Amino acid sequence: MEARQEAITFDQVNDDDPKTWRRLERSFAIANGDAAAEHLAAGRPIYYADPASDEYNIREWPDGRKERIILEDNDEITVIGPVE
């Protein structure tokens, strides 16, 4: 079983290490579970780090559909495909 990583803060993110950004994103997902549920209930998708990949994110729609995506630097979203 993989050891659970502790949450990190923005101050601990290293710009030269993308994995620290992923850890920060995962910390947000854990800390904001209630906020995510409220967002979905309001009819809006939520976005979070793909726990299976350091490259992709997940977009989850209110109807339960999930897509693997890449968030581009220019705020464009590239859909890779559905999460099955």
Secondary structure, DSSP 8 states (H G I E B T S, - for coil): ---------GGG--TT-HHHHHHHHHHHHHHTHHHHHHHHHTT--EEEE-TT-SS-EEEE-TTS-EEEEEE-TTS-EEEEEE--
